[in-house]
Amino acid sequence: MFDNLSVKLDRAFKTLKGQGSITEVNVASTIKEIRRALIDADVNYKVAKEVTDSIKEKALGRDVLIAVSPGQLLTKIVAEELTLLMGETNVPMDQTGNPNTILIAGLQGSGKTTFSGKLANMLKKQGRTVLLAACDVYRPAAIDQLKVLGEQIGVEVYTEPDEKNPVKIAKNAIKYAKEQGKKSLIIDTAGRLAVDEEMMQEISAIKKEINPSETLFVVDSMTGQDAVNTAAVFNERLDFDGVVLTKLDGDTRGGAALSIRKEVTKPIKFISTGEKMDAIDLFHPDRMAKRILGMGDVLSLVEKAQQNFDQEEARRINKKIKKNQFGFDDFLSQMEQIKKMGNIKDLLGMVPGVGKAIKDIDIDDDSLKPIEAIIKSMTPDERENPDLINGSRRQRIAKGSGTSVNQVNQLLKQFQQMRKMMKTMNKMGGAKALSNLMR
């Protein structure tokens, strides 16, 4: 996410390393590099110039403390400016109404249907009863796609296969949601081009007829500055409440995320990465600014863990750690919990300093498959007591998992090291130990 921009900004800050103070001369080249990085990321030139002019003014107006280098100070100022540019704070979605009705609009291929499923899944996890309504009557596979997603997350989908008027379908969906006691209704509409007057009139008519609590404009972040221009046109017709940025895991330059708030004056409310139904996040400008600058996003990482980790399972694992009985079955259970949190590389990128280190490394969920195969090739006794695994057992496990003895040895070594660390932390008092390690 924003890898290219992060690399270029990091390169810009390096020009100030070793400098004792910020001056007109040494800050000028850095500001120029920052502006170039933003424009390369597809940020509008005018917006990029306004931001960098503000950064320069603030940088020259601040004294550099002895404990803070000029590079660190400029990084902090850039983080502040990016946060301001993207909207300062998270703007929550309006969840009032009976039912709370959310209208999803956007261009063709922007990821509206997938996002509708992700949003339904998120609201369901919050304890709300949700109904999805299929109002895309043009794309042949749209209704089927929504049905598959609904089945996947356990959310009912309202459809009228023979009805070709999306306004009527949306009205009937609201009536059905009330009858069934649904708290939230998400209306997935057809993708449309901003230049298609008939289709634009249709989405306007749907909004006017159902008066939704929230109208969200879904935009493919890979389309860059075009996304900003399209959002502006849609906003003139719909006056939507917020923006959803999808496909942020792709090879995107990130310009839409950085400038859409300023250009359209509507907040980004959600970001979406990948196809998994859990791959959705609330948009926090301050956290995103830190991630772009390689400063990590620990808060979002903790929130994801709280949402996805089974508390009862966590307590069970903790008891086993205290008794030094943590085995491979427990390790496998923890891996499954982590996979639920989203893309592995994206998660690691939330850890301060790690994002830069792994930017050129290809890490995906498939990278965990050899580990899973090795563990599942062990007998129940071996998984419970890894000390039983001698040379002949290692050869059998390698053969059964389709891996090498070297890979089995490496996993066993890492596992033993992890157990030792857990034992040490347990002796030191868990939370206290973690606190000491983080200092």
C-alpha positions in Angstrom: 0.0 0.0 0.0 1.6 3.3 -1.2 5.0 1.5 -1.4 6.3 3.7 -4.2 5.3 6.9 -2.5 6.8 5.7 0.8 10.1 5.0 -0.9 10.3 8.4 -2.6 9.4 10.3 0.6 12.0 8.4 2.5 14.6 9.3 -0.1 13.6 12.9 0.2 14.2 12.9 4.0 17.6 11.4 3.5 18.8 14.7 2.0 18.5 16.2 5.5 20.3 13.5 7.4 23.5 14.7 8.9 22.3 18.3 8.8 22.4 20.2 12.1 19.6 22.5 11.4 16.8 23.4 8.9 17.7 26.3 6.6 16.2 27.8 3.4 19.0 26.1 1.4 18.9 22.5 2.7 15.1 22.4 3.0 14.5 23.6 -0.6 15.8 20.4 -2.3 13.9 18.2 0.2 10.7 20.1 -0.4 11.2 19.7 -4.2 11.7 16.0 -3.8 8.5 15.7 -1.7 6.5 17.6 -4.3 7.8 15.4 -7.0 6.9 12.3 -5.0 3.3 13.5 -4.5 2.9 14.4 -8.2 4.3 11.0 -9.2 1.7 9.5 -6.9 -0.9 11.2 -9.0 -1.8 14.0 -6.6 -3.1 17.1 -8.4 -0.2 19.5 -9.0 -2.0 22.4 -7.3 -2.7 20.3 -4.2 0.9 19.0 -4.1 2.2 22.6 -4.3 -0.2 23.8 -1.6 0.9 21.0 0.7 4.6 21.4 0.1 4.5 25.2 0.5 2.8 24.7 3.9 5.4 22.1 4.9 8.2 24.5 4.0 6.6 27.4 5.9 6.1 25.3 9.0 9.6 23.7 8.8 11.4 27.1 8.6 9.2 28.4 11.4 10.2 25.7 13.9 13.3 25.4 16.0 15.0 22.0 15.9 15.4 20.5 19.4 18.7 19.0 20.4 17.1 15.6 20.7 15.4 15.8 17.3 17.2 15.8 14.0 16.0 18.0 11.1 15.0 14.8 9.2 12.8 13.7 12.1 11.2 17.1 12.5 10.4 17.3 8.8 8.9 13.8 8.9 6.6 14.9 11.7 5.5 18.0 9.8 4.9 16.0 6.6 2.8 13.5 8.7 0.7 16.4 10.0 0.2 17.9 6.6 -0.8 14.6 5.0 -3.3 14.1 7.9 -4.8 17.5 7.2 -4.9 16.8 3.5 -6.8 13.5 4.0 -9.3 14.9 6.4 -7.8 15.0 9.9 -10.1 12.5 11.6 -12.2 9.5 10.9 -15.8 10.4 10.0 -18.2 7.6 11.2 -21.0 6.3 9.0 -24.5 7.3 9.9 -26.2 4.2 11.4 -29.6 5.8 12.1 -32.9 4.9 10.4 -35.2 2.0 10.4 -33.7 0.3 8.7 -30.4 2.0 8.5 -30.2 2.2 4.6 -26.8 2.5 2.9 -26.7 3.2 -0.9 -23.6 2.1 -2.8 -22.8 3.9 -6.0 -19.8 4.1 -8.3 -18.2 3.4 -11.7 -18.2 0.0 -13.4 -15.6 -2.3 -12.0 -14.8 -0.2 -9.0 -15.6 -3.1 -6.6 -19.0 -2.0 -5.3 -20.5 -5.5 -5.0 -17.4 -6.9 -3.2 -17.4 -3.9 -0.9 -21.1 -4.3 -0.2 -20.4 -7.8 1.1 -17.5 -6.6 3.2 -19.5 -3.9 4.8 -22.4 -6.3 5.5 -19.8 -8.6 7.2 -18.4 -5.8 9.3 -21.9 -4.6 10.4 -22.9 -8.2 11.2 -19.8 -8.6 13.4 -21.0 -5.4 15.2 -24.1 -7.3 16.2 -26.5 -5.8 13.6 -28.9 -7.8 11.5 -28.1 -7.0 7.8 -29.9 -7.3 4.5 -28.2 -7.0 1.1 -30.3 -5.8 -1.8 -29.3 -6.6 -5.4 -30.3 -3.6 -7.5 -27.9 -4.1 -10.4 -30.3 -5.3 -13.1 -27.8 -4.8 -16.0 -24.7 -7.0 -15.2 -25.8 -10.6 -15.7 -23.6 -12.0 -12.9 -24.2 -9.2 -10.4 -27.1 -10.8 -8.6 -25.3 -14.2 -8.5 -22.1 -12.6 -7.2 -24.0 -10.9 -4.3 -25.8 -14.1 -3.5 -22.5 -16.0 -3.3 -21.0 -13.3 -1.0 -24.2 -13.3 1.2 -24.0 -17.0 1.6 -20.3 -16.8 2.4 -20.9 -14.3 5.3 -24.3 -15.6 6.4 -26.2 -12.5 5.3 -29.6 -12.6 3.5 -29.8 -11.2 0.0 -33.0 -9.6 -1.3 -33.6 -10.1 -5.1 -36.3 -9.7 -7.6 -35.0 -11.5 -10.8 -38.0 -10.5 -12.9 -38.1 -6.8 -12.0 -36.0 -4.5 -14.2 -36.6 -1.2 -12.3 -34.0 -0.8 -9.6 -36.0 2.0 -7.9 -38.8 -0.4 -7.3 -36.4 -3.1 -6.1 -34.8 -0.7 -3.6 -38.3 0.4 -2.3 -39.4 -3.2 -1.9 -36.1 -4.1 -0.2 -36.8 -1.4 2.5 -40.3 -2.8 3.1 -39.0 -6.3 3.4 -36.1 -5.2 5.7 -38.7 -3.6 8.0 -40.9 -6.7 8.0 -38.0 -8.9 8.9 -36.6 -6.6 11.6 -33.3 -5.9 9.8 -31.3 -3.1 11.3 -29.2 -2.4 8.3 -29.9 -2.5 4.5 -27.1 -2.2 2.0 -28.3 -1.5 -1.6 -25.8 -2.6 -4.3 -26.4 -0.7 -7.5 -25.1 -1.0 -11.1 -21.9 0.6 -12.1 -22.3 3.6 -14.3 -20.2 6.1 -16.3 -20.5 9.7 -15.2 -21.2 10.7 -18.9 -24.1 8.3 -19.1 -27.0 10.7 -18.4 -29.7 8.0 -18.3 -27.8 6.0 -15.7 -26.9 9.0 -13.7 -30.6 10.0 -13.6 -31.4 6.5 -12.4 -29.0 6.5 -9.4 -30.3 10.0 -8.5 -33.9 8.6 -8.6 -33.0 5.7 -6.4 -31.5 8.1 -3.8 -34.5 10.5 -4.0 -37.0 7.6 -3.6 -35.4 5.8 -0.7 -33.7 8.7 1.1 -30.8 6.6 2.5 -29.1 7.3 5.8 -25.8 7.1 4.0 -24.7 7.2 0.4 -21.2 5.9 -0.3 -19.2 6.4 -3.5 -16.9 3.5 -4.3 -13.8 4.3 -6.2 -11.0 2.1 -7.6 -7.8 3.8 -6.1 -5.8 2.4 -9.0 -7.4 4.9 -11.4 -5.5 7.7 -9.7 -6.4 11.3 -10.5 -9.3 10.1 -12.8 -10.9 8.8 -9.6 -10.9 12.3 -8.1 -12.4 13.8 -11.2 -15.2 11.1 -11.4 -15.9 11.5 -7.7 -16.5 15.3 -8.3 -19.0 14.6 -11.1 -20.9 12.0 -9.0 -20.9 14.3 -6.0 -22.6 17.0 -8.0 -25.5 14.6 -8.8 -25.7 12.6 -5.6 -24.2 14.7 -2.9 -22.9 11.5 -1.4 -21.8 11.3 2.3 -18.5 9.5 1.9 -15.9 7.8 -0.2 -14.7 4.2 -0.3 -11.3 3.5 -1.7 -10.9 -0.1 -3.0 -8.0 -2.1 -4.4 -5.4 -0.3 -2.2 -3.4 -3.6 -2.3 -2.8 -3.2 -6.0 0.1 -1.4 -7.7 -1.5 2.0 -6.9 0.2 5.3 -6.7 -2.2 6.5 -4.0 -3.0 9.9 -5.4 -6.7 9.4 -5.0 -6.4 8.8 -1.3 -4.2 11.8 -0.8 -6.2 14.4 -2.7 -9.8 13.2 -3.0 -10.8 14.7 0.4 -9.5 18.1 -0.6 -10.9 18.1 -4.1 -14.4 16.7 -3.4 -14.7 17.9 0.2 -16.2 14.6 1.3 -14.5 12.3 3.8 -13.0 8.9 2.9 -14.8 6.5 5.3 -13.6 3.1 4.3 -10.6 1.5 2.6 -10.7 -2.0 1.0 -7.9 -4.3 0.1 -8.1 -7.8 -1.5 -11.1 -10.1 -2.0 -11.4 -11.5 1.5 -14.6 -10.4 3.3 -12.5 -9.2 6.3 -10.3 -6.9 4.2 -12.1 -3.7 5.1 -11.0 -0.9 7.4 -12.3 2.4 8.7 -10.2 5.2 7.2 -8.1 7.1 9.7 -6.2 10.0 8.1 -3.6 10.2 10.9 -2.9 6.5 10.8 -2.7 6.4 7.0 -0.2 9.3 7.0 2.0 7.4 9.4 1.8 4.2 7.3 2.8 6.2 4.2 5.9 7.5 6.1 6.9 4.1 7.4 5.9 4.9 11.0 3.6 1.9 11.3 0.0 1.7 12.4 -0.1 -0.1 15.8 -3.6 1.1 16.7 -5.2 -0.5 13.6 -3.2 -3.7 14.2 -4.5 -3.9 17.7 -8.1 -3.2 16.6 -7.9 -6.0 13.9 -6.6 -8.4 16.6 -9.4 -7.5 18.9 -12.0 -8.0 16.1 -10.7 -11.4 14.9 -9.1 -13.1 17.9 -11.3 -15.6 19.9 -11.0 -14.4 23.5 -11.7 -17.8 25.0 -9.1 -19.4 22.7 -6.6 -16.7 23.8 -7.2 -17.5 27.5 -6.7 -21.2 26.7 -3.5 -20.6 24.9 -2.3 -18.3 27.7 -2.8 -21.1 30.3 -0.8 -23.5 28.2 2.0 -21.0 27.8 2.1 -20.5 31.6 2.5 -24.3 32.0 5.0 -24.5 29.2 2.7 -26.8 27.3 2.4 -24.7 24.1 2.4 -27.1 21.2 2.1 -27.2 17.4 -1.7 -27.5 17.5 -1.8 -24.3 19.5 0.6 -22.7 17.0 -1.6 -23.8 14.1 -4.6 -22.3 15.9 -2.8 -18.9 16.3 -1.9 -19.0 12.6 -5.5 -19.4 11.6 -6.4 -16.4 13.8 -3.8 -14.3 12.2 -4.9 -15.2 8.7 -8.4 -13.9 9.5 -7.0 -10.5 10.1 -6.1 -9.9 6.4 -3.1 -9.8 4.1 0.1 -10.9 5.9 2.3 -8.3 4.3 -0.2 -5.5 5.0 -0.3 -6.6 8.7 3.4 -6.6 9.0 3.5 -3.1 7.4 1.6 -1.8 10.4 4.5 -2.6 12.6 6.8 0.5 12.9 10.0 0.0 10.8 8.9 -3.3 9.3 7.2 -1.8 6.2 10.4 -0.5 4.7 12.3 -3.7 5.5 9.8 -5.9 3.6 8.8 -3.6 0.8 10.7 -5.7 -1.8 9.7 -9.1 -0.3 6.7 -11.0 -1.7 4.7 -12.2 1.3 1.2 -13.6 0.9 -1.0 -16.2 2.7 0.5 -19.0 0.5 3.8 -18.4 2.3 2.2 -20.1 5.4 1.1 -23.2 3.5 4.5 -25.1 3.9 4.3 -24.5 7.6 0.8 -25.8 7.8 1.7 -28.8 5.7 4.6 -29.7 8.0 2.5 -29.4 11.2 -0.4 -31.4 9.7 2.1 -34.2 8.7 3.0 -34.7 12.4 1.2 -37.2 14.6 -1.0 -35.9 17.4 1.8 -36.9 19.9 4.4 -35.0 17.9 2.3 -31.9 17.7 1.8 -31.9 21.5 5.4 -32.8 22.3 7.8 -31.6 19.6 10.8 -33.0 21.6 9.7 -36.5 20.3 10.7 -35.5 16.7 14.0 -37.3 16.0 15.9 -37.7 12.7 13.7 -40.4 11.2 10.5 -38.6 12.2 11.8 -35.5 10.5 12.4 -37.4 7.3 8.9 -38.8 7.4 7.3 -35.4 8.1 9.2 -33.8 5.2 8.1 -36.5 2.8 4.5 -36.3 4.0 4.4 -32.5 3.7 6.2 -32.2 0.4 8.9 -30.2 2.0 12.6 -30.7 2.7 14.2 -31.9 6.0 15.9 -28.6 6.1 12.5 -26.8 6.2 11.3 -29.1 8.9 14.5 -28.4 10.9 14.1 -24.7 10.5 10.5 -24.7 11.7 11.4 -26.8 14.7 14.3 -24.5 15.6 12.1 -21.4 15.3 9.3 -23.0 17.3 11.7 -23.9 20.2 13.1 -20.4 20.2 9.5 -19.0 20.4 8.7 -21.4 23.3 11.8 -20.2 25.2 10.8 -16.6 24.6 7.3 -17.3 25.9 8.7 -19.1 28.9 11.0 -16.1 29.7 8.2 -13.6 29.3 6.0 -15.8 31.6 8.6 -15.7 34.3 9.0 -12.0 34.0 5.3 -11.4 34.3 3.8 -11.3 30.8 2.7 -7.7 30.4 5.7 -6.4 32.3 8.1 -8.4 30.1 6.4 -7.1 26.9 6.7 -3.6 28.3 10.5 -4.1 28.9 11.0 -5.6 25.4 9.4 -2.6 23.7 11.6 -0.1 25.5 
